[in-house]
């Protein structure tokens, strides 16, 4: 059975700037949802609202009829929303190794589970390295691995391929698309340039602004 994230009549403002007004949409595990638009239009803010990092003035956010947010009332807190978030700035812990970062959100992960993901993302050779000793592209792949290992229902991805070269980006995009299909996960992507994405990630494109 498909998973469905539903947003109804969402409104959010910042310093009298109305970013969303009566915004409604449904995102499902049947196809990737891609939010596209110019910088500053509210793409990342929308992800933060879904995650519970930002609070709307009104509107409903629900997953499979389980209400996350009802207006300003936070029904289900961020840590309980079964959401994995690939942040644009990675959000990694500098004092931990690559492997420790990947496993941080889930303590009972097996070596086999780690290996499936890290092999596909090209991280096997650097698992014991400190985060500040690896490249930006490797950090981005580590952030993706950490999100996948947490087994979320919803994956929020804010420009998740921006630090990767074209070939690596396309390989990881195909892996990510196949992964969420297999796991029946909702993947919500944010991008300002969809030309760098494979077609499978653009099946359900929503333009903001």
Backbone bond lengths (Angstrom), bond angles and torsions (degrees), N, CA, C in turn:
res aa  C-N    CA-C-N  psi(-1)  N-CA   C-N-CA  omega(-1)  CA-C   N-CA-C  phi
1 X - - - 1.455 - - 1.528 110.05 -
2 X 1.319 116.38 135.40 1.454 119.81 -177.02 1.520 111.62 -69.88
3 X 1.327 115.44 151.25 1.457 122.30 171.75 1.528 108.81 -94.79
4 X 1.329 115.70 142.41 1.461 119.94 -177.28 1.524 110.96 -133.50
5 X 1.323 115.91 125.60 1.457 123.10 170.44 1.522 107.84 -100.95
6 X 1.316 116.43 123.69 1.458 120.68 -177.15 1.527 110.33 -120.11
7 X 1.325 115.33 129.20 1.467 122.69 176.57 1.522 107.55 -116.41
8 X 1.341 116.37 126.88 1.464 120.59 -175.62 1.524 111.01 -128.50
9 X 1.332 115.63 124.16 1.475 123.19 171.69 1.535 112.26 53.65
10 X 1.317 115.58 43.68 1.468 121.15 -176.96 1.524 110.64 -75.69
11 X 1.331 115.91 136.26 1.462 121.64 175.42 1.520 109.24 -133.66
12 X 1.333 115.12 136.38 1.466 120.56 178.90 1.513 109.10 -152.44
13 X 1.319 115.52 134.12 1.470 121.62 178.21 1.513 109.24 -130.58
14 X 1.334 114.57 152.11 1.463 120.67 173.95 1.520 108.20 -134.63
15 X 1.318 115.45 115.49 1.476 122.04 -179.02 1.529 111.25 51.56
16 X 1.334 115.18 53.35 1.467 124.22 177.17 1.536 113.23 67.27
17 X 1.315 116.61 7.33 1.460 120.44 174.87 1.527 108.33 -95.25
18 X 1.334 117.64 112.08 1.457 122.31 -177.47 1.533 109.35 -79.34
19 X 1.322 115.98 100.52 1.462 121.06 -177.41 1.527 110.75 -81.26
20 X 1.338 116.73 -42.31 1.462 121.31 175.32 1.524 109.18 -131.11
21 X 1.313 115.58 138.75 1.462 121.45 177.64 1.519 108.57 -141.06
22 X 1.321 115.55 112.86 1.475 122.06 -178.30 1.532 111.80 52.27
23 X 1.318 115.32 47.09 1.475 121.61 -179.45 1.527 109.63 -86.87
24 X 1.328 116.97 128.32 1.464 122.22 -179.88 1.523 110.30 -133.85
25 X 1.327 115.68 141.75 1.464 120.54 178.11 1.525 108.85 -167.13
26 X 1.315 116.28 157.15 1.461 122.02 173.12 1.522 108.70 -125.01
27 X 1.332 116.67 132.06 1.462 122.95 177.21 1.524 107.52 -119.70
28 X 1.332 116.93 132.41 1.457 120.19 -176.65 1.525 111.31 -124.72
29 X 1.318 114.71 170.22 1.464 121.06 177.49 1.525 112.02 -79.74
30 X 1.324 117.19 -1.96 1.457 120.56 179.88 1.531 112.68 -77.93
31 X 1.343 116.98 -25.60 1.464 120.74 177.74 1.520 109.35 -151.62
32 X 1.320 115.68 151.48 1.467 121.18 177.75 1.527 108.93 -70.61
33 X 1.324 116.25 138.47 1.466 120.78 175.22 1.523 108.84 -103.21
34 X 1.318 116.28 121.87 1.465 122.49 -179.32 1.517 109.53 -112.40
35 X 1.332 115.95 119.48 1.460 121.09 174.93 1.520 108.41 -98.82
36 X 1.331 114.47 122.51 1.451 120.36 -176.19 1.528 109.25 -124.51
37 X 1.317 116.38 149.94 1.458 121.16 178.90 1.513 110.53 165.74
38 X 1.317 115.59 168.20 1.462 120.13 -177.71 1.522 111.12 -68.87
39 X 1.316 116.08 163.00 1.458 121.90 179.04 1.525 110.40 -59.65
40 X 1.338 115.17 137.49 1.453 120.88 176.45 1.513 114.93 85.68
41 X 1.339 117.52 4.01 1.464 120.62 -176.30 1.527 112.12 -81.80
42 X 1.342 117.21 -18.22 1.463 119.95 177.14 1.518 114.91 119.87
43 X 1.326 117.88 13.00 1.468 120.66 -178.00 1.537 111.32 -62.45
44 X 1.326 116.20 -52.12 1.463 119.76 -179.57 1.527 111.18 -67.36
45 X 1.316 116.65 -33.98 1.465 120.83 177.67 1.517 110.80 -61.59
46 X 1.333 116.54 -39.22 1.458 120.16 178.63 1.530 110.77 -61.89
47 X 1.320 117.67 -42.47 1.462 120.67 176.77 1.522 110.59 -61.71
48 X 1.327 116.93 -41.78 1.468 121.40 179.49 1.525 111.22 -64.42
49 X 1.317 117.65 -35.41 1.466 121.37 176.90 1.529 110.85 -67.36
50 X 1.320 116.77 -41.38 1.464 120.51 177.67 1.529 110.32 -63.45
51 X 1.325 115.84 -40.56 1.464 120.80 -177.69 1.524 113.12 -75.59
52 X 1.331 117.49 -17.73 1.455 120.64 -177.42 1.512 113.84 90.43
53 X 1.326 116.73 10.84 1.468 121.16 177.52 1.528 110.21 -76.77
54 X 1.340 116.03 -36.18 1.462 122.46 173.13 1.533 108.49 -110.20
55 X 1.350 115.32 157.00 1.465 120.91 -177.40 1.524 110.20 -118.22
56 X 1.330 118.25 125.56 1.471 120.37 178.73 1.524 111.39 -75.46
57 X 1.323 116.21 161.49 1.464 119.85 174.45 1.522 110.17 -78.76
58 X 1.321 116.48 -33.27 1.461 120.05 169.36 1.520 109.45 -159.26
59 X 1.327 115.65 169.86 1.458 120.73 -177.74 1.514 111.97 121.37
60 X 1.309 115.29 165.44 1.458 122.60 -176.38 1.526 109.64 -122.22
61 X 1.341 116.29 134.27 1.458 122.74 173.65 1.513 107.64 -125.63
62 X 1.324 117.39 123.03 1.461 120.01 -176.13 1.523 111.36 -143.20
63 X 1.327 114.82 149.23 1.460 122.68 176.49 1.518 108.27 -118.32
64 X 1.322 116.21 116.33 1.470 121.10 179.20 1.529 111.26 50.95
65 X 1.317 116.20 44.55 1.475 124.29 178.35 1.531 114.00 70.25
66 X 1.335 117.10 8.03 1.460 121.11 171.75 1.530 107.84 -97.24
67 X 1.311 117.11 116.46 1.463 121.85 -171.48 1.523 110.97 -77.18
68 X 1.348 115.80 121.84 1.456 122.64 172.58 1.522 111.05 -81.42
69 X 1.322 114.62 -48.41 1.460 122.18 -168.92 1.518 109.41 -141.57
70 X 1.331 115.35 130.04 1.461 120.98 174.61 1.520 107.24 -125.37
71 X 1.337 115.92 96.96 1.454 119.68 -173.79 1.521 110.21 62.34
72 X 1.313 116.69 -130.09 1.459 121.09 179.84 1.521 112.59 -84.57
73 X 1.317 116.35 -2.41 1.459 120.76 -179.34 1.527 110.63 -86.69
74 X 1.328 115.90 116.65 1.463 122.73 179.96 1.529 108.24 -86.48
75 X 1.333 116.75 95.85 1.466 120.91 -175.23 1.529 111.25 -72.48
76 X 1.332 116.08 -47.84 1.467 121.94 178.90 1.525 107.80 -117.80
77 X 1.342 118.69 120.93 1.470 120.56 -177.61 1.518 112.50 -67.12
78 X 1.316 115.18 161.98 1.463 122.12 -176.33 1.518 112.55 -50.15
79 X 1.318 117.58 -47.22 1.465 121.17 -173.95 1.523 113.47 -69.61
80 X 1.338 117.42 -11.52 1.463 120.92 -178.87 1.524 112.75 -109.90
81 X 1.326 118.50 9.30 1.457 121.44 -175.13 1.526 114.39 -88.43
82 X 1.335 117.84 1.41 1.474 121.95 179.64 1.530 111.14 57.71
83 X 1.348 113.35 43.34 1.460 121.24 -178.27 1.527 110.07 -114.53
84 X 1.322 116.49 134.79 1.458 122.44 169.20 1.518 108.50 -107.99
85 X 1.320 117.59 132.13 1.464 122.11 -172.96 1.525 109.41 -121.48
86 X 1.331 116.15 116.91 1.465 121.35 173.17 1.525 106.59 -93.42
87 X 1.316 116.38 100.92 1.458 121.17 -174.97 1.528 111.27 -76.48
88 X 1.314 115.17 150.41 1.460 120.62 179.15 1.528 111.23 -62.50
89 X 1.338 116.77 -33.13 1.471 120.58 178.88 1.526 111.58 -98.25
90 X 1.336 116.46 16.15 1.469 126.29 174.23 1.527 113.22 77.12
91 X 1.346 118.77 -46.21 1.462 121.44 179.54 1.522 113.36 65.76
92 X 1.329 116.86 34.05 1.461 121.20 -179.71 1.522 111.18 -88.34
93 X 1.339 115.39 162.01 1.465 121.05 179.89 1.527 109.33 -97.23
94 X 1.313 115.69 116.01 1.467 120.85 -173.85 1.524 112.86 -65.73
95 X 1.342 117.95 -25.26 1.467 120.85 -176.64 1.529 112.55 -86.68
96 X 1.354 116.69 0.17 1.459 120.63 -179.75 1.528 110.73 -111.76
97 X 1.324 115.47 158.69 1.461 120.39 175.78 1.533 110.00 -77.13
98 X 1.319 115.46 172.96 1.463 120.36 176.82 1.523 110.43 -57.70
99 X 1.323 116.72 -48.54 1.475 120.90 -178.92 1.522 111.16 -63.28
100 X 1.321 117.21 -41.80 1.465 120.25 179.93 1.528 111.62 -64.59
101 X 1.323 116.64 -36.80 1.456 120.49 175.51 1.519 111.07 -64.46
102 X 1.326 116.38 -44.37 1.462 120.81 -178.65 1.527 111.09 -61.19
103 X 1.327 116.08 -39.92 1.469 120.89 -175.58 1.526 113.54 -88.28
104 X 1.313 117.59 -2.13 1.470 120.66 -170.25 1.525 112.78 -58.55
105 X 1.325 117.42 -40.43 1.461 120.12 -173.76 1.525 113.56 -83.76
106 X 1.331 116.10 -4.60 1.469 119.68 -178.03 1.505 110.26 -148.83
107 X 1.316 116.94 110.36 1.455 120.82 -172.24 1.520 115.09 -77.38
108 X 1.334 117.86 -24.83 1.472 120.60 -172.64 1.521 113.06 -100.11
109 X 1.309 117.02 30.13 1.467 121.01 -178.52 1.529 110.50 -78.27
110 X 1.323 116.70 141.31 1.467 121.23 -179.71 1.523 110.25 -92.75
111 X 1.339 115.54 160.07 1.461 120.66 177.84 1.525 111.15 -61.64
112 X 1.335 116.94 -34.28 1.458 120.28 179.24 1.527 111.36 -65.42
113 X 1.328 117.04 -42.34 1.458 121.13 178.01 1.524 110.75 -62.12
114 X 1.330 115.88 -42.79 1.460 120.64 178.95 1.521 110.19 -62.57
115 X 1.337 116.22 -44.56 1.457 121.61 -174.89 1.525 112.24 -63.32
116 X 1.321 117.87 -38.97 1.466 121.35 -179.86 1.525 110.15 -57.87
117 X 1.327 115.72 -43.19 1.469 120.94 -176.66 1.522 111.34 -79.56
118 X 1.319 116.56 -46.70 1.468 119.12 -175.36 1.529 111.81 -67.65
119 X 1.323 117.36 -32.17 1.470 120.10 177.02 1.524 110.14 -65.27
120 X 1.326 116.10 -44.37 1.465 120.23 -179.46 1.521 111.87 -66.17
121 X 1.317 116.90 -29.93 1.468 121.30 -177.62 1.527 113.18 -96.49
122 X 1.332 117.15 2.01 1.455 120.53 177.32 1.519 114.16 68.60
123 X 1.332 116.06 40.63 1.467 120.33 -176.66 1.527 113.33 -111.75
124 X 1.330 118.18 -3.77 1.458 120.88 -172.79 1.523 113.62 -56.91
125 X 1.319 116.87 -34.01 1.465 120.52 -175.12 1.524 113.78 -78.97
126 X 1.323 117.21 -11.25 1.473 118.92 -172.70 1.533 112.81 -124.05
127 X 1.314 117.82 16.02 1.469 120.99 -174.42 1.525 113.25 -59.36
128 X 1.312 117.81 -32.23 1.468 120.72 -176.89 1.534 112.62 -94.44
129 X 1.316 117.01 2.34 1.466 119.79 179.50 1.531 111.03 -81.43
130 X 1.339 115.13 149.79 1.456 120.05 174.51 1.524 109.42 -72.78
131 X 1.323 115.69 149.57 1.462 121.25 -176.49 1.525 112.11 -58.40
132 X 1.326 116.97 -38.45 1.466 118.95 -177.72 1.526 113.15 -76.51
133 X 1.338 116.90 1.12 1.461 120.68 179.01 1.531 112.00 -105.26
134 X 1.337 117.60 5.67 1.462 120.47 -178.52 1.531 109.82 -119.07
135 X 1.323 116.12 165.26 1.467 121.20 -175.26 1.528 111.58 -75.63
136 X 1.345 115.41 169.26 1.454 120.66 177.55 1.519 112.35 -62.37
137 X 1.333 116.64 -39.10 1.451 120.34 177.53 1.523 112.06 -64.23
138 X 1.334 116.64 -39.70 1.458 120.82 177.80 1.526 111.12 -68.04
139 X 1.316 116.46 -36.52 1.464 120.10 175.88 1.524 110.86 -63.98
140 X 1.327 116.68 -40.12 1.463 120.13 179.01 1.524 110.51 -63.84
141 X 1.316 117.04 -42.17 1.466 120.33 178.39 1.527 111.21 -66.23
142 X 1.330 116.37 -34.13 1.467 120.13 175.93 1.522 110.63 -64.40
143 X 1.327 116.62 -41.03 1.465 120.83 178.26 1.529 111.24 -63.13
144 X 1.329 116.78 -38.86 1.458 120.68 177.13 1.526 110.10 -64.89
145 X 1.341 116.58 -45.29 1.468 121.20 179.80 1.520 111.42 -60.54
146 X 1.322 117.17 -42.90 1.473 120.76 179.81 1.522 111.11 -60.70
147 X 1.324 116.34 -39.79 1.461 120.00 179.77 1.527 110.93 -67.33
148 X 1.319 117.66 -44.33 1.458 120.76 -177.92 1.520 112.13 -66.26
149 X 1.323 117.40 -38.13 1.464 120.85 -177.53 1.517 111.83 -68.84
150 X 1.326 117.75 -19.49 1.474 121.03 -178.70 1.526 112.68 -78.83
151 X 1.339 117.07 -6.07 1.468 123.60 176.69 1.536 113.17 54.08
152 X 1.328 117.84 55.15 1.463 120.07 179.35 1.530 111.50 -79.41
153 X 1.316 116.47 167.32 1.463 120.70 169.79 1.528 109.46 -88.40
154 X 1.334 115.69 -34.85 1.461 122.08 179.97 1.527 109.06 -115.86
155 X 1.325 117.07 131.92 1.462 121.89 172.55 1.522 108.16 -113.80
156 X 1.330 115.74 120.48 1.459 122.82 175.15 1.524 107.37 -101.86
157 X 1.315 117.11 124.35 1.470 120.80 -174.01 1.527 109.94 -127.94
158 X 1.329 115.99 110.26 1.465 122.09 -176.93 1.528 109.70 -99.11
159 X 1.330 116.52 101.80 1.472 122.53 -177.66 1.531 110.68 48.22
160 X 1.345 117.81 57.05 1.469 120.35 -170.61 1.518 115.96 -76.09
161 X 1.336 118.23 -5.04 1.464 120.56 -177.88 1.529 112.63 -119.18
162 X 1.308 117.68 12.03 1.466 122.28 -169.85 1.527 113.61 -67.36
163 X 1.339 118.10 -23.99 1.462 120.90 -178.30 1.520 113.23 -102.91
164 X 1.328 116.48 12.27 1.459 120.72 -177.92 1.518 110.68 -106.10
165 X 1.335 116.33 147.28 1.464 118.21 174.18 1.527 109.12 -71.49
166 X 1.316 116.92 166.46 1.468 121.35 -170.02 1.526 112.76 -58.80
167 X 1.322 117.50 -45.39 1.464 119.85 -178.19 1.521 111.54 -65.98
168 X 1.336 116.36 -45.64 1.464 120.30 179.22 1.524 111.04 -62.73
169 X 1.331 115.93 -41.56 1.462 120.29 -179.47 1.523 111.21 -60.44
170 X 1.311 116.79 -45.38 1.471 119.58 -178.07 1.522 111.59 -68.16
171 X 1.321 117.98 -38.28 1.464 120.57 176.92 1.530 111.07 -62.95
172 X 1.320 116.52 -42.84 1.465 120.19 -179.24 1.520 110.81 -71.74
173 X 1.327 117.17 -34.37 1.464 119.85 176.09 1.522 110.88 -60.85
174 X 1.336 116.81 -44.18 1.469 120.06 179.42 1.523 110.61 -64.45
175 X 1.341 116.89 -42.15 1.462 120.91 177.36 1.525 110.76 -60.59
176 X 1.322 116.33 -46.07 1.465 120.75 -177.90 1.527 110.98 -64.53
177 X 1.336 116.92 -42.46 1.463 120.90 178.74 1.525 110.52 -61.16
178 X 1.325 117.59 -46.84 1.463 120.84 179.86 1.527 111.65 -66.11
179 X 1.326 116.04 -35.76 1.472 121.13 -179.72 1.531 110.72 -62.98
180 X 1.315 117.57 -50.69 1.475 119.89 -176.51 1.521 111.18 -68.11
181 X 1.337 117.63 -32.09 1.456 120.38 175.38 1.529 110.38 -63.39
182 X 1.317 116.10 -45.65 1.459 121.29 -179.42 1.524 111.70 -64.70
183 X 1.339 116.96 -37.93 1.462 122.15 -175.59 1.534 113.04 -91.20
184 X 1.333 117.81 -1.56 1.459 122.37 -178.73 1.537 111.21 58.48
185 X 1.324 115.90 42.96 1.457 121.67 -178.58 1.530 111.23 -100.01
186 X 1.312 115.41 151.24 1.463 121.80 174.54 1.527 107.66 -87.81
187 X 1.327 116.83 121.63 1.468 121.24 177.39 1.524 109.11 -111.16
188 X 1.329 115.51 120.42 1.461 122.06 178.21 1.521 108.06 -117.07
189 X 1.326 115.46 115.00 1.461 122.73 -176.65 1.519 111.03 -104.73
190 X 1.324 115.50 148.17 1.461 122.26 171.69 1.518 107.57 -120.42
191 X 1.332 116.11 132.37 1.459 120.88 178.05 1.527 109.69 -152.09
192 X 1.331 115.63 148.02 1.466 119.37 172.63 1.531 110.38 -102.28
193 X 1.354 115.94 -1.70 1.459 119.95 -178.74 1.525 109.53 -147.68
194 X 1.320 116.82 92.12 1.463 120.88 -176.29 1.521 112.56 -74.06
195 X 1.326 118.39 -10.20 1.461 120.93 -179.91 1.522 112.56 -62.79
196 X 1.325 116.88 -21.73 1.462 121.05 -179.51 1.526 112.29 -86.80
197 X 1.328 117.89 -0.66 1.457 121.66 -175.33 1.528 111.59 -102.79
198 X 1.335 115.66 149.56 1.458 120.06 174.67 1.533 109.22 -71.04
199 X 1.316 116.41 158.39 1.464 121.19 -173.97 1.524 112.70 -61.27
200 X 1.330 117.15 -33.86 1.469 120.33 -178.39 1.522 112.90 -61.62
201 X 1.330 117.07 -24.56 1.462 121.12 179.86 1.513 112.89 -88.94
202 X 1.336 116.48 -0.43 1.474 120.97 -176.57 1.528 112.95 -116.56
203 X 1.342 115.98 15.55 1.458 119.55 -175.91 1.532 112.63 -65.64
204 X 1.319 116.00 -31.59 1.462 121.30 -178.33 1.535 108.06 -129.30
205 X 1.321 116.23 81.28 1.465 122.05 -176.19 1.521 110.40 -96.92
206 X 1.334 115.66 128.21 1.459 121.90 178.87 1.519 108.12 -116.76
207 X 1.318 116.59 121.87 1.457 120.86 179.76 1.538 109.26 -92.39
208 X 1.324 114.92 126.37 1.462 120.57 177.11 1.528 109.03 -99.14
209 X 1.331 115.34 140.46 1.451 119.59 176.40 1.498 113.37 105.03
